[in-house]
Amino acid sequence: MDNGYIPKTENELEIWMKENCFNFNHYSINGSAIFEGFGIDRIGGRFIWYYTERGEKNNLAYFQSESEIVEYAFNHIKSDKWAKAYCIGFTTSKDEKEEIANVLREMGLEYFQDQIPYYGLERPVFRTFVLGCDINKTEHLKDKYFKKK
């Protein structure tokens, strides 16, 4: 994916994320807005790696240069499976969970599934995620398998 490449600027990091289909849902890079997650901030000549959740912003690390914080963020992001995970299946049906898994296997795509108590412990939701640019090959599956009611 990166072949030893390490971006040096926030702009380069943003481009790398887009080219490799990382999502920006929980990363504020180059000024993108998020509700919760990690980000890069600049105050004076210092660069700050922060985490924000429920309106609370916590500064986690400080850096003297843009290249230092960008390398730190790059390593963090590329090791975070959720940064490249896209939910294409959201259903209470075990049959649909298995059906979408079979479709993805037939397509030869990597995926993972989990189960959350979204509607309570007695009625869990089965989620299916694809990684990175595979979202471009599977976006159409959301029409059938993403049933958030």
N, C-alpha and C positions, 0 to 999 in steps of 0.2 A: 504494500500500500504506500509506503513512504520511501523505501529503498535508501535509507540513510538521510533523507531530506529532513531538515528542520527549518521551519519558517523563522524569519528574523523580526517581522513586524506583525502588528495586529491585522493589517490588510492581507498579508501573505497567509496568515493563519485562517482568516475568514475564507479566502479563496481555496485553500487546501480542504477546509471543512466542506465547502460546497462541492468541490470536485470529487470528493470521496463520500458524498451523501451522508455526512453527519448532520444531525438535526440541531437546531438552535433553541429548542424548547427550554432547556435548562442551562444554557451558556450565553452570557452576554459578552460577545466578542466584537470589537470594533464599534461599540455603541449600541448593539441590538438590545431591545428591551425584553426583560423576562419578569415573571411573577416570583419564581423561586429558582434557585440554582447558583451556579458559580459564575464569576465574571472578573473582568479586568477593569480597574479604575485607575485614573491618573490624578494625583493631587500634587501640584507643584512639579517638582522633578522626580517624585517617587511614583512607583507603580505598585498597585495593591491587588492581590488576588483575594477575592471575597466570596462569601456565601450569603445568600439572602433567602429568607423564608418567613412568610406571614408578616411581611413588613419590617422584619428585623434583619439588619445587615451586619455581618460580622467579618471584620478584616482578618484574614488567615495568614497571609505572608506578604512581606514587603520586598521590593526589588529596586535596584538603582538604575537599571536600564530596561528599555523595551524588549531587547533581544533576550534578556534573562527571564522576564515574566512570560514572554511568548513561548520560550522553550519549556518552561514549567507547565504552562497551560496546555501546550501541545502534548506533552507526555501524559498529563492527567486525562485529557480528552481521548487520546487514542487507546488508553487502557480501560476506558469506561464503556462497557457493553451497552449501557443505556443511552449513550450519546449517539449510537448508530442504530438503535432499535426503533422499529416502526410497528405500531400495533395495527394489524390488518384484520384480526378476528377478535370479536367480543361477543360471547354468546353464553347462555345458560344451558345449552344443549350439548351433551357429551357426544352425540352423533355428529353434530356440526363441527365440534372440535376435532374429531377423528377425520371427518371429511376434508377439512381444510389441510390437515396434516398430510393426508394422502395426496392431495393436489400439489402441495409444495414438494413432497418427495418425488412425485412424477416429474416435476419441473427441474429437479436436481438442485433445489435451493436450500440453503441453511436457514433454520428457523428454531425458535424455542417457544414453549408454551408454559403458562403458569395458571394458577387458580387463586382468585381473591374473593373474600366474602362481601362483594359489592352490594348485594341485595340481602345480606344476612348470612349466617352460617348454614342455614338450611337450603339456601338457593345461591350457590357460588356462581361466579362468572369465570369462564375459561377464556384466557387471552392468548392470542397467537401473534408472535413478533417475527418480522424478517429483519435482516441486517443490511445496513448501508444501501448501496445502489440497487439492491434487489427490490427495494420499494417501487422502483420504476417498472419492474416486471409484474408486480403483484397488486398495485393500487386498485385495479378493477375488482379484486376479490373482496374488497371492503363492502361493495354494494350488496353482496350476498351474506357475508359472515360478520359484519360489524353491526350488532343490533343493540344499541344503547337506548333503552326505553325508560 
